[in-house]
Amino acid sequence: MRESSVRPASRRRFNAGSVATHAALSLGALVMVFPFLWQLLTAAKSLAETAKVPPTFLPDTWNWSSFEEVFTALPFREMLFNSVFNTVGRTVGQLVFCSLAAYAFARMQFRGRNALFALFLSVLMVPSSLLVLPQYDIIQRLGLLNSAPALFLPGMFSAFGTFMLRQFFLTLPKELEEAARIDGAGPFRIFWSIMLPLVRPALAALAVITAMWSWNDLLWPLIVNTDPQKMPISAGLTSLEGQFETNYPVMMAGSLIASLPMLIVYVFLQRHFVQSVALSGSKS
């Protein structure tokens, strides 16, 4: 009788905890989805409706012309291409250069390695805004202002990416390298064929972080590119904000379209991203 009286109570506690967990997760999901929902509803409103006080949640009349106007108000296709070009350039550059540097700091022995790595980490303590002037001066001297390479060249390497990948390389057993050396593999062959495939979750995580940061970057594109045909979409959308009036439906329509590529990238790389987070707390 005691066992039968205890079991239903434990089941009730388990069910109550499960309901509370799902309720908290549902609330968090709603908070995350609400900005996208508000973007969609604002894009479907008229300009007069967006200026109402207090604001209305649903539009009085559903108007989808804002999604057409954004392609006429801006060179939207060219800006999307510039954003893709900038994001791919920065992401590929960081995956290549950061992985090479991280492997050298983690697995290769050379004089001054720790001191040089400490110098790399010191860059993380420098605000990125302080690097704008020297980077602009370099781009100007190279004659790359108002060009596509000016968008991604300064962002092809990062101390954060090097540190992140180095920590993953440190978790790999040394026996893999020793066996490869016995088979006659050189340092680059060991890096490319053996070690790099084992840190694919970390590479995917770095790719997601770099892609999102590159896609949303605003300050640097506004500085180096003043030609609307050469701007990415993050900088181009700011031109829709006028001095006295802002066309919020068109701006929200453009923002919603611009956010779709990053959502697609995250959906495809989500499994690797979560796996990298799970592995970051373990060490082989």
BELNOR-V962645 format. One record per helix or strand of 3 or more residues. SS is the DSSP state (h for helix, s for strand). FROM is the first residue (numbers start at 1). TO is the last residue. If there is no record, write none. Layout:
ss | from | to
SS | FROM | TO
SS | FROM | TO
This chain:
ss | from | to
h | 2 | 43
h | 47 | 50
h | 66 | 73
h | 76 | 107
h | 113 | 125
h | 128 | 141
h | 149 | 155
h | 159 | 170
h | 174 | 182
h | 187 | 198
h | 200 | 216
h | 219 | 224
h | 228 | 230
h | 233 | 240
h | 248 | 279
